[in-house]
Amino acid sequence: MTAVSSPRPSFDLPEPTLRIDGEHTAAQGNQTYDSFDPATEELVTSVAAAQPADVDAAVAAARRQFEDGPWSRTSGAERGRILTRAADFIAADAENLAFLEAIEMGKLFHDSVNGDIPAAAEVFRHFAGWADKITGTTALLPAFGPQRRFGYTIRQPLGVIGAITPWNNPVLIAAWKLAPALAAGCTAVVKPAEDASLSTLRLVELLSQAGLPDGVVNVVPGLGTVAGAALATHPGIDKVSFTGSPRVGKQIQSLAGDTFRKITLELGGKSAQLIFDDADLEAAMPWIAMGNFYHQGQVCAAGTRVLVHTSIVDKVVDGLVEAAGKAQIGDPFLPTSTMGSIVNQRQLDRILRYIDIGRDEGAELVTGGSRVARPGYFVEPTVFRGTNDLTIAREEIFGPVATVISFDTVEEAVRLANDTRYGLNAMVYTSDLSRALTVTEKLRVGTVWVNGWGVPDPSLPWGGRGGSGIGRELGRSGIEADTEEKTVHVGL
Ligand code: NAD
């Protein structure tokens, strides 16, 4: 494949520093790490690597804002106005934010401009509407002895949120954490992933321009084992909101156990797409393919276990092979590219290792399977035929690798779908509404898409079961997760 490249839009990088109390600062000891462009393998910039003392300073700034204000004295209506302005600023800045996502992690520029960034703006818009509607309940209580009583609850902001985000959708996932927290009246410290810190720094600049007081959201880029670990264990935070791998999620859960601190864990997935013999394949195939190859398969909700009724399995394999064949793998800035690069060499090696394991364990490689011969970390969309007990069907690969598995009965399809340690989401394709709803009920997952695949909507909860995590973000659940409910009994 020839390396065609397109002229890149030109934007200034945000200051690659910490952002504490609105100030850009270097890390203690001037520690930095390098951020590379995975599509060219060239250095983007060196980013300040926060040390534990920097995390202390960031948490102290967020704590001051939470306890003393002005954020703690800002009304819900005013918080909503700021969040609405933030949504407008994010939408208007889509190209700049998308540029940063593309140069740091190889995501297609036009997918971010048209997808992630407007979606992140909508998350802020949604939660702006919640900010002045966070209410409790009231109850008339039976008299207690001679005393008449009534009771009510109030929802109060939880405090300082420690948000730790992954590299694959940095702006959108930061929005999932920050927008409900700010609507609820919380403050935050964000630790973006090493591979994608710049877009989060830009996002927080935009929040500031929208009127968010300094210190309400602080950013501590840095290594997971240093800055992430310091934030996750910091006594000054009230909740850890983590999105990332099950490996790190497990560590965070055990550390939080010592402190009784609240946690939300949004972890990985190995989701099933269940395709029944009555599915409208023409309509379904683009979703099934997208669920495997979109963003090079680097999506927690990817549906890489493609469970298909035996009678149509060849058609689905052909459909995936056709989609893979049409993929335009290349420069994330080229409008014609449909797949960009893998985030880094380590992830590329990991994907190629899983492809080797698939072959070694006897899965049939139908298409793909190789690195693309050009600079940068590009891999072919890959399709295997296999069974659910293969390593490639059990472990999250986080790359464009589908395993097609056949089933004969509805019961078998449900059993296979649930035979996983994950439980994030599933997709069900059928023309029979009754079957769709019956199967949906039996799937042990947090979200089901019927006849489609896509992005979580801010109005509905998102989160997993089992190895996919604990808790929910977004919607009413997102507000509840960032508030504490207090019950008051009043004697009359
Ligand atoms: P990762 O777990 O390696 O890193 C996530 C974040 O945790 C990064 O900011 C990292 O620096 C930090 N971190 C690493 N070690 C840490 C430690 N010891 N203490 C505290 N923080 C630490 O994950 P990743 O590779 O960035 O992201 C990919 C994973 O994220 C996949 O498993 C994917 O499925 C998952 N993910 C889940 C969702 C969801 O909504 N469920 C969304 C996106 C990604």
Residues whose N, C-alpha, C, O or C-beta is under 5 A from the ligand:
A	BS01	NAD	I164 T165 P166 W167 K191 P192 A193 E194 G222 L223 G224 T225 G228 A229 A232 T243 G244 S245 P246 V248 E266 L267 G268 G269 C300 S468
